[in-house]
């Protein structure tokens, strides 16, 4: 249990490879940013349609320096503006150094804002039917 006023707990490292924060792996200190790291990896998986380890590459390393226009899984129908914000949030959750990471509540606010912005300005009705992305299905 976390002591009153404590910032982390020390544990034996356990978790699913690819989702474990490297800081936690090396220090055995678990805090909220470790959960944020895992959530960032999940967002990258949703965005790209890739596994955490695929083709000899680690997903978060594969996504470094690439834009949402290249990374998004086109079969999922991600609108580019939403994909860009999902990528931005994911990158800020897995950031090194850890002190620069955003919190999960901040990530949630940003994702909700992106979904709301997309809902307020849906793509044109130019005859082509666009599939909605999973982020945009909430009411």
C-alpha positions, 0 to 999 in steps of 0.5 A, spaced: 500 500 500 502 507 498 504 510 504 500 517 506 504 522 502 508 517 498 509 518 491 510 510 489 511 503 491 516 498 490 514 492 488 517 486 484 516 487 477 510 484 473 506 485 467 506 484 460 512 485 456 511 491 451 506 495 456 511 495 462 514 502 463 522 501 463 523 506 469 518 500 473 523 495 470 529 498 472 527 501 479 521 497 481 518 503 483 511 503 480 507 510 480 501 513 476 506 514 470 507 507 469 500 506 468 500 512 463 505 508 459 501 502 459 495 506 456 500 510 451 502 503 448 494 501 448 493 508 444 498 506 439 496 499 438 489 502 437 491 507 432 496 503 428 493 496 428 500 493 430 502 489 436 507 491 442 512 487 438 511 486 431 516 484 425 522 485 430 520 492 432 517 495 439 511 499 437 513 505 441 520 505 438 517 504 431 512 510 432 517 515 434 518 520 429 513 518 424 506 522 423 499 520 424 498 520 416 503 514 416 502 510 422 494 510 422 491 504 421 487 506 414 482 500 415 479 503 421 477 509 418 481 514 423 480 521 421 487 524 420 485 530 426 483 525 431 489 520 429 494 526 430 491 527 437 491 520 439 498 520 437 500 526 440 497 523 447 500 517 446 507 520 445 506 524 451 504 518 455 510 514 454 515 520 454 522 520 456 524 523 461 518 521 465 517 528 468 515 531 462 509 525 461 502 528 462 497 524 467 491 519 465 486 525 467 489 530 462 490 524 456 482 523 457 481 530 457 485 531 450 482 525 447 474 527 449 476 534 446 478 531 440 472 526 439 468 532 441 471 537 435 470 531 430 463 530 432 462 538 431 465 538 425 464 531 421 467 530 414 464 532 408 458 528 405 461 528 398 457 522 397 463 517 399 461 513 406 466 514 411 467 509 417 467 512 424 473 511 428 472 508 435 474 514 438 468 518 435 462 513 437 461 516 444 455 520 445 
